[in-house]
């Protein structure tokens, strides 16, 4: 679907305005990104890709003639991951239930603080009726205290490898190297080659 300046109009389905703004900064020069807030049933799965595909199928059923993007992301904390990557696909639910303070309280005596943030992006091309999946991750560690005012989610307790500040303390860094940035830059490369 082409609109102004011959840019493809793509709808990013998210209830999180912060995510939309991050993604708009990445994709804004290759497409006309629109925000679409549609309530979706999120399946409980052990992997991000199946969650993304399920979300995408729901939106395609509602808007089969629109190009659509959905995303699922989370943090995987080494010390909390035994048989499954945790909180992983449950990151949003765990954050809402416990809050950052209680996550840090649970980890107060834990020296293994390694973690990674993961993002999966699903893109539906309405013209080709095709789906592409892109992923990105960034490794780091969980800080011992909440630090920083910017960002959202786990940003105030996630310090990427090679840096001293959390994503919430250095939001510009997050925009450059985050899991979401990596996944959406792969989508951007795909769009540049295929539009």
GROMACS elastic network, one bead per residue, 0.5 to 0.9 nm:
[ bonds ]
;  ai    aj funct       b0    kb
    1     7     6  0.85713   500
    1     8     6  0.56812   500
    1     9     6  0.58034   500
    1    10     6  0.79934   500
    1    65     6  0.80289   500
    1    66     6  0.69624   500
    1    67     6  0.72318   500
    1   126     6  0.79017   500
    1   127     6  0.76417   500
    2     5     6  0.83954   500
    2     6     6  0.55318   500
    2     7     6  0.56821   500
    2     9     6  0.58242   500
    2    31     6  0.89833   500
    2    32     6  0.87302   500
    3     6     6  0.54599   500
    3     7     6  0.57565   500
    3     8     6  0.61744   500
    3     9     6  0.61469   500
    3    32     6  0.76023   500
    4     7     6  0.60805   500
    4     8     6  0.83351   500
    4     9     6  0.86028   500
    4    32     6  0.79056   500
    5     8     6  0.88311   500
    6     9     6  0.89421   500
    6    31     6  0.86111   500
    7    29     6  0.84397   500
    7    30     6  0.65615   500
    7    32     6  0.57342   500
    7   195     6  0.85098   500
    8    30     6  0.76257   500
    8    32     6  0.58568   500
    8    33     6  0.82982   500
    8    67     6  0.83686   500
    8   195     6  0.74209   500
    9    31     6  0.59116   500
    9    33     6  0.60271   500
    9    34     6  0.71050   500
    9    66     6  0.79782   500
    9    67     6  0.69365   500
   10    31     6  0.66998   500
   10    32     6  0.61394   500
   10    33     6  0.50910   500
   10    34     6  0.60530   500
   10    35     6  0.87055   500
   10    66     6  0.70187   500
   10    68     6  0.56759   500
   10    69     6  0.71030   500
   10   125     6  0.88933   500
   11    32     6  0.84130   500
   11    33     6  0.58638   500
   11    35     6  0.57939   500
   11    36     6  0.59790   500
   11    66     6  0.72028   500
   11    67     6  0.61330   500
   11    69     6  0.60397   500
   11    70     6  0.86481   500
   12    20     6  0.71332   500
   12    23     6  0.85900   500
   12    33     6  0.67889   500
   12    34     6  0.60545   500
   12    35     6  0.52759   500
   12    36     6  0.58184   500
   12    37     6  0.82545   500
   12    67     6  0.87382   500
   12    68     6  0.59744   500
   12    70     6  0.60203   500
   12    71     6  0.84012   500
   13    16     6  0.89683   500
   13    20     6  0.84888   500
   13    34     6  0.85548   500
   13    35     6  0.62954   500
   13    37     6  0.55258   500
   13    38     6  0.65146   500
   13    56     6  0.89502   500
   13    59     6  0.81319   500
   13    68     6  0.71826   500
   13    69     6  0.61518   500
   13    70     6  0.53941   500
   13    71     6  0.78784   500
   14    17     6  0.73601   500
   14    19     6  0.74910   500
   14    20     6  0.70309   500
   14    35     6  0.72351   500
   14    36     6  0.64477   500
   14    37     6  0.53936   500
   14    38     6  0.72287   500
   14    39     6  0.86362   500
   14    69     6  0.89051   500
   14    70     6  0.70297   500
   14    71     6  0.77189   500
   15    19     6  0.85075   500
   15    20     6  0.85131   500
   15    35     6  0.87671   500
   15    36     6  0.78875   500
   15    37     6  0.52308   500
   15    38     6  0.74411   500
   15    39     6  0.79508   500
   16    19     6  0.54369   500
   16    20     6  0.65387   500
   16    21     6  0.89705   500
   16    37     6  0.84892   500
   17    21     6  0.62742   500
   17    22     6  0.87132   500
   17    35     6  0.83225   500
   18    21     6  0.52120   500
   18    22     6  0.62966   500
   18    23     6  0.87068   500
   18   151     6  0.77889   500
   18   152     6  0.75902   500
   19    22     6  0.51123   500
   19    23     6  0.61726   500
   19    24     6  0.84854   500
   19   152     6  0.89882   500
   19   180     6  0.86875   500
   20    23     6  0.52066   500
   20    24     6  0.59767   500
   20    25     6  0.86654   500
   20    33     6  0.87896   500
   20    34     6  0.86593   500
   20    35     6  0.67834   500
   21    24     6  0.50132   500
   21    25     6  0.63172   500
   21    26     6  0.88833   500
   22    25     6  0.53857   500
   22    26     6  0.67951   500
   22   175     6  0.69554   500
   22   180     6  0.84069   500
   22   181     6  0.79751   500
   23    26     6  0.51003   500
   23    27     6  0.60884   500
   23    28     6  0.78832   500
   23    33     6  0.85221   500
   23   180     6  0.80134   500
   23   181     6  0.76098   500
   23   184     6  0.69985   500
   24    27     6  0.52273   500
   24    28     6  0.50087   500
   24    29     6  0.86574   500
   24    32     6  0.86724   500
   24    33     6  0.63108   500
   24    34     6  0.85660   500
   25    28     6  0.56324   500
   25    29     6  0.82205   500
   25   175     6  0.86795   500
   26    29     6  0.76192   500
   26    30     6  0.87269   500
   26   175     6  0.86605   500
   26   181     6  0.73728   500
   26   184     6  0.69880   500
   26   185     6  0.68267   500
   26   188     6  0.75198   500
   27    30     6  0.55888   500
   27    31     6  0.61720   500
   27    32     6  0.80656   500
   27    33     6  0.71886   500
   27   184     6  0.75764   500
   27   185     6  0.78588   500
   27   187     6  0.84507   500
   27   188     6  0.60778   500
   28    31     6  0.56255   500
   28    32     6  0.62657   500
   28    33     6  0.64040   500
   29    32     6  0.78116   500
   30    33     6  0.89042   500
   30   188     6  0.71382   500
   30   191     6  0.70806   500
   30   192     6  0.66268   500
   30   195     6  0.86100   500
   31   188     6  0.89691   500
   31   191     6  0.82227   500
   38    59     6  0.77832   500
   40    55     6  0.64816   500
   40    58     6  0.70798   500
   40    59     6  0.79837   500
   41    54     6  0.84470   500
   41    55     6  0.72146   500
   41    58     6  0.81348   500
   42    45     6  0.89210   500
   42    51     6  0.66822   500
   42    52     6  0.88159   500
   42    54     6  0.74601   500
   42    55     6  0.66871   500
   43    50     6  0.84305   500
   43    51     6  0.61307   500
   43    54     6  0.72559   500
   43    55     6  0.83612   500
   44    47     6  0.88229   500
   44    51     6  0.75158   500
   44    89     6  0.76461   500
   44    90     6  0.79593   500
   45    48     6  0.74214   500
   45    50     6  0.68981   500
   45    51     6  0.65415   500
   45    89     6  0.70450   500
   45    90     6  0.88153   500
   46    50     6  0.82500   500
   46    51     6  0.86584   500
   46    84     6  0.71471   500
   46    85     6  0.77092   500
   46    88     6  0.78106   500
   46    89     6  0.66363   500
   46    90     6  0.88460   500
   47    50     6  0.59653   500
   47    51     6  0.68558   500
   47    85     6  0.86073   500
   47    88     6  0.78094   500
   47    89     6  0.65359   500
   48    51     6  0.51446   500
   48    52     6  0.62339   500
   48    53     6  0.87319   500
   48    71     6  0.89636   500
   48    72     6  0.62884   500
   48    73     6  0.71407   500
   48    74     6  0.85905   500
   48    88     6  0.78892   500
   48    89     6  0.60144   500
   48   118     6  0.84475   500
   48   119     6  0.76968   500
   48   120     6  0.62792   500
   49    52     6  0.51033   500
   49    53     6  0.62065   500
   49    54     6  0.86039   500
   49    72     6  0.80620   500
   49   120     6  0.62812   500
   49   121     6  0.81676   500
   49   122     6  0.82437   500
   49   133     6  0.76450   500
   49   135     6  0.87271   500
   50    53     6  0.50965   500
   50    54     6  0.61152   500
   50    55     6  0.85912   500
   51    54     6  0.51805   500
   51    55     6  0.61990   500
   51    56     6  0.85996   500
   51    71     6  0.88297   500
   51    72     6  0.70779   500
   51    89     6  0.80124   500
   52    55     6  0.51170   500
   52    56     6  0.60574   500
   52    57     6  0.85940   500
   52    70     6  0.65156   500
   52    71     6  0.61287   500
   52    72     6  0.60180   500
   52   120     6  0.68932   500
   52   121     6  0.68324   500
   52   122     6  0.59684   500
   52   133     6  0.83882   500
   53    56     6  0.50566   500
   53    57     6  0.61308   500
   53    58     6  0.87604   500
   53    70     6  0.85858   500
   53   122     6  0.67518   500
   53   131     6  0.86365   500
   53   133     6  0.84657   500
   54    57     6  0.52251   500
   54    58     6  0.65175   500
   54    59     6  0.89856   500
   55    58     6  0.53474   500
   55    59     6  0.65843   500
   55    60     6  0.88049   500
   55    70     6  0.68619   500
   55    71     6  0.83987   500
   55    72     6  0.89723   500
   55   122     6  0.87089   500
   56    59     6  0.52427   500
   56    60     6  0.60680   500
   56    61     6  0.85877   500
   56    68     6  0.75681   500
   56    69     6  0.74796   500
   56    70     6  0.61562   500
   56    71     6  0.88376   500
   56   122     6  0.67420   500
   56   123     6  0.78718   500
   56   124     6  0.74998   500
   56   131     6  0.87260   500
   57    60     6  0.51057   500
   57    61     6  0.61948   500
   57    62     6  0.88501   500
   58    61     6  0.52909   500
   58    62     6  0.67176   500
   58    63     6  0.88972   500
   59    62     6  0.51444   500
   59    63     6  0.60064   500
   59    64     6  0.77627   500
   59    68     6  0.75973   500
   59    70     6  0.87315   500
   60    63     6  0.50075   500
   60    65     6  0.79885   500
   60    66     6  0.78109   500
   60    67     6  0.86687   500
   60    68     6  0.75152   500
   60   124     6  0.77961   500
   60   126     6  0.86140   500
   61    64     6  0.58766   500
   63    66     6  0.56230   500
   63    67     6  0.84389   500
   63    68     6  0.84070   500
   64    67     6  0.80161   500
   64    68     6  0.89317   500
   64   126     6  0.64580   500
   64   129     6  0.84936   500
   65   125     6  0.88320   500
   65   126     6  0.53654   500
   65   127     6  0.75736   500
   66   124     6  0.81675   500
   66   125     6  0.76700   500
   66   126     6  0.55955   500
   66   127     6  0.84882   500
   67   123     6  0.74431   500
   67   124     6  0.54806   500
   67   125     6  0.50358   500
   67   126     6  0.51183   500
   67   127     6  0.79996   500
   68   122     6  0.79987   500
   68   123     6  0.57526   500
   68   124     6  0.50510   500
   68   125     6  0.70163   500
   68   126     6  0.78817   500
   69   121     6  0.69155   500
   69   122     6  0.55695   500
   69   124     6  0.64471   500
   70   120     6  0.84661   500
   70   121     6  0.58190   500
   70   122     6  0.52258   500
   70   123     6  0.67494   500
   70   124     6  0.87898   500
   71   119     6  0.70401   500
   71   120     6  0.56520   500
   71   122     6  0.61795   500
   71   123     6  0.88782   500
   71   180     6  0.87493   500
   72    89     6  0.77191   500
   72   118     6  0.83931   500
   72   119     6  0.58320   500
   72   120     6  0.54061   500
   72   121     6  0.66493   500
   72   122     6  0.86935   500
   73    88     6  0.77978   500
   73    89     6  0.70477   500
   73    91     6  0.78981   500
   73    92     6  0.87226   500
   73   117     6  0.73189   500
   73   118     6  0.54106   500
   73   120     6  0.61882   500
   73   121     6  0.85848   500
   73   179     6  0.81891   500
   73   180     6  0.76826   500
   74    87     6  0.73420   500
   74    88     6  0.52495   500
   74    89     6  0.60468   500
   74    90     6  0.74729   500
   74    91     6  0.51407   500
   74    92     6  0.72433   500
   74   116     6  0.84895   500
   74   117     6  0.57018   500
   74   118     6  0.55126   500
   74   119     6  0.66850   500
   74   153     6  0.88333   500
   74   154     6  0.83980   500
   75    85     6  0.87299   500
   75    86     6  0.74445   500
   75    87     6  0.63243   500
   75    88     6  0.53914   500
   75    89     6  0.81083   500
   75    90     6  0.88659   500
   75    91     6  0.62105   500
   75   115     6  0.69045   500
   75   116     6  0.56878   500
   75   118     6  0.61583   500
   75   119     6  0.89244   500
   75   154     6  0.75023   500
   75   158     6  0.89211   500
   76    80     6  0.79152   500
   76    81     6  0.71904   500
   76    85     6  0.56959   500
   76    86     6  0.51237   500
   76    87     6  0.56431   500
   76    88     6  0.50307   500
   76    89     6  0.87473   500
   76    91     6  0.81384   500
   76   114     6  0.87160   500
   76   115     6  0.54647   500
   76   116     6  0.53488   500
   76   117     6  0.62915   500
   76   118     6  0.76324   500
   77    80     6  0.54454   500
   77    81     6  0.61850   500
   77    85     6  0.74960   500
   77    86     6  0.60920   500
   77    87     6  0.69186   500
   77    88     6  0.81191   500
   77   113     6  0.72151   500
   77   114     6  0.62960   500
   77   116     6  0.67237   500
   77   117     6  0.87687   500
   77   141     6  0.80568   500
   77   142     6  0.77132   500
   78    81     6  0.51922   500
   78    82     6  0.80771   500
   78    85     6  0.78888   500
   78    86     6  0.78102   500
   78   112     6  0.70269   500
   78   113     6  0.67765   500
   78   114     6  0.54886   500
   78   115     6  0.55390   500
   78   116     6  0.82871   500
   78   141     6  0.89955   500
   79    82     6  0.78250   500
   79    86     6  0.88378   500
   79   107     6  0.80733   500
   79   110     6  0.73561   500
   79   111     6  0.85261   500
   79   112     6  0.58309   500
   79   113     6  0.65891   500
   79   114     6  0.74158   500
   79   115     6  0.83382   500
   80    84     6  0.89256   500
   80    85     6  0.78802   500
   80    86     6  0.58415   500
   80    87     6  0.74364   500
   80   107     6  0.87291   500
   81    84     6  0.56661   500
   81    87     6  0.75672   500
   81    88     6  0.88706   500
   82    85     6  0.70513   500
   82    86     6  0.77982   500
   83    86     6  0.87777   500
   84    87     6  0.84567   500
   84    88     6  0.81788   500
   85    88     6  0.53441   500
   85    89     6  0.82043   500
   86    89     6  0.75600   500
   86    90     6  0.72347   500
   86    91     6  0.76013   500
   87    90     6  0.50453   500
   87    92     6  0.84274   500
   87    93     6  0.86535   500
   87    94     6  0.67975   500
   87    95     6  0.89516   500
   88    91     6  0.53859   500
   88    92     6  0.88529   500
   88   117     6  0.85859   500
   88   118     6  0.80608   500
   89    92     6  0.76812   500
   89    93     6  0.86916   500
   90    93     6  0.53434   500
   90    94     6  0.60444   500
   90    95     6  0.85265   500
   91    94     6  0.52139   500
   91    95     6  0.60497   500
   91    96     6  0.85537   500
   91   153     6  0.87543   500
   91   154     6  0.87481   500
   92    95     6  0.51784   500
   92    96     6  0.61435   500
   92    97     6  0.86159   500
   92   153     6  0.76828   500
   93    96     6  0.51127   500
   93    97     6  0.60837   500
   93    98     6  0.84754   500
   94    97     6  0.51025   500
   94    98     6  0.58014   500
   94    99     6  0.73945   500
   94   103     6  0.86716   500
   95    98     6  0.53659   500
   95   100     6  0.65216   500
   95   103     6  0.80183   500
   95   153     6  0.73404   500
   95   154     6  0.79372   500
   96    99     6  0.57920   500
   96   100     6  0.89253   500
   98   101     6  0.75256   500
   98   102     6  0.54727   500
   98   103     6  0.64731   500
   99   102     6  0.56852   500
   99   103     6  0.64999   500
   99   104     6  0.89279   500
  100   103     6  0.50805   500
  100   104     6  0.62409   500
  100   105     6  0.85373   500
  100   145     6  0.89930   500
  100   146     6  0.73761   500
  100   153     6  0.85226   500
  100   154     6  0.72907   500
  100   156     6  0.82450   500
  100   157     6  0.75519   500
  101   104     6  0.53045   500
  101   105     6  0.61697   500
  101   106     6  0.87951   500
  101   145     6  0.81019   500
  101   146     6  0.75001   500
  102   106     6  0.60803   500
  102   107     6  0.85048   500
  103   106     6  0.52101   500
  103   107     6  0.64092   500
  103   108     6  0.86634   500
  104   108     6  0.58654   500
  104   142     6  0.82921   500
  104   143     6  0.81104   500
  104   144     6  0.65381   500
  104   145     6  0.70034   500
  104   146     6  0.83468   500
  104   157     6  0.83657   500
  105   108     6  0.50174   500
  105   109     6  0.84240   500
  105   144     6  0.89891   500
  106   109     6  0.78349   500
  106   110     6  0.82945   500
  107   110     6  0.50209   500
  107   111     6  0.82101   500
  107   112     6  0.89335   500
  107   113     6  0.81952   500
  107   144     6  0.82668   500
  108   111     6  0.83721   500
  108   144     6  0.72700   500
  110   113     6  0.68598   500
  111   114     6  0.89386   500
  112   141     6  0.86337   500
  113   140     6  0.84379   500
  113   141     6  0.51710   500
  113   142     6  0.52648   500
  113   143     6  0.75406   500
  113   144     6  0.88616   500
  114   139     6  0.76634   500
  114   140     6  0.59424   500
  114   142     6  0.64543   500
  115   138     6  0.86636   500
  115   139     6  0.59915   500
  115   140     6  0.53137   500
  115   142     6  0.64433   500
  115   158     6  0.79623   500
  115   159     6  0.89584   500
  115   160     6  0.88163   500
  116   137     6  0.66331   500
  116   138     6  0.54952   500
  116   140     6  0.56749   500
  116   141     6  0.72552   500
  116   158     6  0.85086   500
  116   160     6  0.82456   500
  116   179     6  0.85967   500
  117   136     6  0.83337   500
  117   137     6  0.54421   500
  117   138     6  0.54035   500
  117   139     6  0.65275   500
  117   140     6  0.80361   500
  117   154     6  0.89671   500
  117   158     6  0.85066   500
  117   178     6  0.77618   500
  117   179     6  0.58685   500
  117   180     6  0.85937   500
  118   135     6  0.74246   500
  118   136     6  0.59105   500
  118   138     6  0.68138   500
  118   139     6  0.88442   500
  118   178     6  0.87650   500
  118   179     6  0.54260   500
  118   180     6  0.74991   500
  118   183     6  0.89171   500
  119   134     6  0.82813   500
  119   135     6  0.55218   500
  119   136     6  0.53016   500
  119   137     6  0.62600   500
  119   178     6  0.89696   500
  119   179     6  0.54519   500
  119   180     6  0.54171   500
  119   181     6  0.87896   500
  119   182     6  0.83396   500
  119   183     6  0.64100   500
  119   184     6  0.89520   500
  120   133     6  0.69087   500
  120   134     6  0.57481   500
  120   136     6  0.66977   500
  120   137     6  0.89239   500
  120   179     6  0.86787   500
  120   180     6  0.78658   500
  120   183     6  0.66082   500
  120   184     6  0.88510   500
  121   132     6  0.82085   500
  121   133     6  0.56120   500
  121   134     6  0.51143   500
  121   135     6  0.61594   500
  121   136     6  0.87260   500
  121   180     6  0.84120   500
  121   183     6  0.65107   500
  121   184     6  0.71177   500
  121   187     6  0.79628   500
  122   131     6  0.68357   500
  122   132     6  0.58562   500
  122   134     6  0.65952   500
  122   135     6  0.89222   500
  122   187     6  0.89299   500
  123   130     6  0.81764   500
  123   131     6  0.55576   500
  123   132     6  0.52485   500
  123   133     6  0.64083   500
  123   134     6  0.82400   500
  123   187     6  0.78899   500
  124   127     6  0.89631   500
  124   128     6  0.85630   500
  124   129     6  0.69065   500
  124   130     6  0.57495   500
  124   132     6  0.66954   500
  125   128     6  0.55973   500
  125   129     6  0.55391   500
  125   130     6  0.53483   500
  125   131     6  0.64559   500
  125   132     6  0.83381   500
  126   130     6  0.70400   500
  126   131     6  0.89838   500
  127   130     6  0.80015   500
  128   131     6  0.87766   500
  132   187     6  0.85770   500
  133   187     6  0.83533   500
  134   182     6  0.88775   500
  134   183     6  0.54624   500
  134   184     6  0.73793   500
  134   186     6  0.64028   500
  134   187     6  0.64390   500
  135   179     6  0.77807   500
  135   180     6  0.80554   500
  135   182     6  0.72591   500
  135   184     6  0.79398   500
  135   186     6  0.78151   500
  136   178     6  0.79237   500
  136   180     6  0.63192   500
  136   181     6  0.75053   500
  136   184     6  0.80293   500
  136   186     6  0.84167   500
  137   177     6  0.89785   500
  137   178     6  0.70368   500
  137   180     6  0.75380   500
  137   181     6  0.89860   500
  137   182     6  0.70249   500
  137   183     6  0.77532   500
  138   160     6  0.68255   500
  138   161     6  0.80188   500
  138   177     6  0.72858   500
  138   178     6  0.59477   500
  138   179     6  0.51873   500
  138   180     6  0.89690   500
  138   182     6  0.84515   500
  139   159     6  0.85151   500
  139   160     6  0.58362   500
  139   161     6  0.58904   500
  139   179     6  0.87857   500
  140   158     6  0.67169   500
  140   159     6  0.53742   500
  140   162     6  0.80679   500
  140   163     6  0.86333   500
  141   157     6  0.81826   500
  141   158     6  0.58780   500
  141   159     6  0.53474   500
  141   160     6  0.64376   500
  141   161     6  0.71150   500
  142   145     6  0.85868   500
  142   157     6  0.54424   500
  142   159     6  0.62771   500
  142   160     6  0.88733   500
  142   166     6  0.88462   500
  143   146     6  0.71990   500
  143   147     6  0.82383   500
  143   156     6  0.83074   500
  143   157     6  0.50304   500
  143   158     6  0.61417   500
  143   159     6  0.64740   500
  143   166     6  0.77046   500
  144   157     6  0.74396   500
  145   156     6  0.82134   500
  145   157     6  0.66027   500
  146   155     6  0.89232   500
  146   156     6  0.52044   500
  146   157     6  0.53182   500
  146   158     6  0.89331   500
  146   166     6  0.86068   500
  147   155     6  0.85911   500
  147   157     6  0.64834   500
  147   165     6  0.80427   500
  147   166     6  0.65123   500
  147   167     6  0.87987   500
  147   168     6  0.67181   500
  147   169     6  0.63885   500
  148   151     6  0.81406   500
  148   155     6  0.81875   500
  148   156     6  0.55570   500
  148   157     6  0.86125   500
  148   165     6  0.84025   500
  148   166     6  0.68809   500
  148   167     6  0.76761   500
  148   170     6  0.77411   500
  148   171     6  0.89990   500
  149   152     6  0.87297   500
  149   156     6  0.74078   500
  149   168     6  0.56602   500
  149   169     6  0.64304   500
  150   155     6  0.78996   500
  150   156     6  0.78086   500
  150   167     6  0.77633   500
  150   169     6  0.64258   500
  150   170     6  0.77582   500
  150   171     6  0.62662   500
  151   154     6  0.83283   500
  151   155     6  0.56719   500
  151   156     6  0.73073   500
  151   167     6  0.67556   500
  151   169     6  0.81867   500
  151   170     6  0.87380   500
  151   171     6  0.63227   500
  151   174     6  0.84429   500
  152   155     6  0.55529   500
  152   156     6  0.73649   500
  152   167     6  0.89223   500
  152   168     6  0.72703   500
  153   156     6  0.75873   500
  154   157     6  0.57027   500
  154   158     6  0.61582   500
  154   167     6  0.84691   500
  154   168     6  0.85118   500
  155   158     6  0.52917   500
  155   159     6  0.80439   500
  155   166     6  0.63148   500
  155   169     6  0.82980   500
  155   171     6  0.86969   500
  155   174     6  0.85832   500
  156   159     6  0.83012   500
  156   166     6  0.56800   500
  156   167     6  0.62611   500
  156   169     6  0.71354   500
  157   166     6  0.60657   500
  157   167     6  0.78052   500
  157   168     6  0.78847   500
  158   165     6  0.83180   500
  158   166     6  0.51590   500
  158   167     6  0.62271   500
  158   168     6  0.81394   500
  159   162     6  0.85451   500
  159   163     6  0.66185   500
  159   164     6  0.64238   500
  159   165     6  0.57694   500
  159   167     6  0.63956   500
  160   163     6  0.57505   500
  160   164     6  0.76860   500
  160   165     6  0.78071   500
  160   166     6  0.70656   500
  160   167     6  0.75670   500
  160   174     6  0.88187   500
  160   177     6  0.87189   500
  160   178     6  0.84678   500
  161   164     6  0.81758   500
  163   166     6  0.80749   500
  165   168     6  0.79023   500
  165   169     6  0.57555   500
  165   170     6  0.63415   500
  166   169     6  0.51412   500
  166   170     6  0.63883   500
  166   171     6  0.83787   500
  166   174     6  0.86989   500
  167   170     6  0.51165   500
  167   171     6  0.53891   500
  167   172     6  0.82363   500
  167   173     6  0.69096   500
  167   174     6  0.53367   500
  167   175     6  0.88532   500
  167   178     6  0.84573   500
  168   171     6  0.55644   500
  168   174     6  0.80418   500
  169   172     6  0.89781   500
  170   173     6  0.54150   500
  170   174     6  0.66133   500
  171   175     6  0.63165   500
  171   176     6  0.87812   500
  172   175     6  0.51461   500
  172   176     6  0.65384   500
  172   177     6  0.89814   500
  173   176     6  0.51413   500
  173   177     6  0.62108   500
  173   178     6  0.77519   500
  174   177     6  0.54356   500
  174   179     6  0.85669   500
  174   180     6  0.88836   500
  174   181     6  0.78481   500
  175   178     6  0.61045   500
  175   180     6  0.82241   500
  175   181     6  0.60968   500
  176   181     6  0.63246   500
  176   182     6  0.81688   500
  177   180     6  0.82409   500
  177   181     6  0.61035   500
  177   182     6  0.66366   500
  178   181     6  0.50129   500
  178   182     6  0.62504   500
  178   183     6  0.86893   500
  179   182     6  0.52286   500
  179   183     6  0.62926   500
  179   184     6  0.86531   500
  180   183     6  0.52151   500
  180   184     6  0.60452   500
  180   185     6  0.83692   500
  181   184     6  0.53054   500
  181   185     6  0.59328   500
  181   186     6  0.86500   500
  182   185     6  0.51930   500
  182   186     6  0.64476   500
  182   187     6  0.88774   500
  183   186     6  0.53002   500
  183   187     6  0.65680   500
  183   188     6  0.88032   500
  184   188     6  0.60413   500
  184   189     6  0.86175   500
  185   189     6  0.62299   500
  185   190     6  0.86012   500
  186   189     6  0.51641   500
  186   190     6  0.63454   500
  186   191     6  0.87335   500
  187   191     6  0.61813   500
  187   192     6  0.86194   500
  188   191     6  0.50557   500
  188   192     6  0.61188   500
  188   193     6  0.86850   500
  189   192     6  0.51167   500
  189   193     6  0.63665   500
  189   194     6  0.86593   500
  190   193     6  0.53110   500
  190   194     6  0.60993   500
  190   195     6  0.84332   500
  191   194     6  0.50551   500
  191   195     6  0.55714   500
  192   195     6  0.59800   500
